[in-house]
Amino acid sequence: MNTNTNIAVIILAAGKGKRMKNPDMAKVMYEIGNKPMIYHVVELSKKINPARLIIVVGWQRQMIIDYFKNESEKIEFVEQLEQLGTGHAVMQTHHLLKDFKGSVLILSGDVPLLSYSTIDRMIKEYSATKADAVILTTELEDPTGYGRIIRSEDNAVLKILEHKDAPPEILKIKEINSGIYLFDATKLFEALKHLKPDNAQNEYYLTDVFEHFWKKNYKVIAVKSKDPLEIMGINDVTQLELARKVFTQRGLPS
């Protein structure tokens, strides 16, 4: 398989996972199908055969680095020493990708059920529509708490509105942001320079780069997954058990 020279993959895996109740364990190292959840995300990334594969590590980082030390494929590691948000995590990769001219696929190390067919669809839509960014979305019966996707008549994405900021008519929207993205690399890193931690958590949110994209009239589209479970992030033991059940039911490879 030829290397996909136009794509770099960044896997966000620095989170502490406070709700997992075990401070000695990196969240992405909890097992699904007898393998750490991040293993499944790395295997998905390999199917794309990207030019670069970068994992952003933080909490209990050595555990993750050691797990992949025998990989024949080159996995690069970047440390996020302070947990200052998803935007800050991606900023840590800039020194590796500052001269990269392709696109950047951002995956989460705690979203292990994501399918290759969905990612392939994102990549194809990105190319076919000449978009500057693609947001992976899905529809939830109960979207409470999630950022809603506001689309224009031609299906371009106009805004991501957080639940707490949304008026009643927007709260009726069931399409939500998954946190999986494909960006033009140059435009992404340009937008990251404009991020500010203007929120209660004092964090740099990756979603805030879209404000810069829209200001510049860059084209942002959404690709919708028909399967809400595949974009499920694992933040607590209940979600972990659900993911394990789904993994077993679907007979996914481990």
HELIX and SHEET records of a PDB file:
HELIX    1   1 LYS A   18  MET A   20  5                                   3    
HELIX    2   2 LYS A   27  MET A   29  5                                   3    
HELIX    3   3 MET A   37  ILE A   48  1                                  12    
HELIX    4   4 ARG A   61  TYR A   67  1                                   7    
HELIX    5   5 THR A   86  MET A   91  1                                   6    
HELIX    6   6 HIS A   94  LEU A   97  1                                   4    
HELIX    7   7 TYR A  116  THR A  129  1                                  14    
HELIX    8   8 HIS A  163  ASP A  165  5                                   3    
HELIX    9   9 PRO A  168  LEU A  171  1                                   4    
HELIX   10  10 ALA A  185  LEU A  192  1                                   8    
HELIX   11  11 LEU A  206  ASP A  208  5                                   3    
HELIX   12  12 VAL A  209  LYS A  215  1                                   7    
HELIX   13  13 PRO A  228  ILE A  231  5                                   4    
HELIX   14  14 VAL A  237  ARG A  250  1                                  14    
SHEET    1   A 7 GLU A  76  GLU A  79  0                                        
SHEET    2   A 7 PRO A  50  VAL A  57  1                                        
SHEET    3   A 7 ASN A   4  ALA A  13  1                                        
SHEET    4   A 7 SER A 103  SER A 108  1                                        
SHEET    5   A 7 GLU A 175  ASP A 184 -1                                        
SHEET    6   A 7 ALA A 133  GLU A 139 -1                                        
SHEET    7   A 7 VAL A 220  SER A 225  1                                        
SHEET    1   B 2 GLU A  31  ILE A  32  0                                        
SHEET    2   B 2 LYS A  35  PRO A  36 -1                                        
SHEET    1   C 2 ARG A 148  ARG A 151  0                                        
SHEET    2   C 2 VAL A 157  LEU A 161 -1                                        
END                                                                             
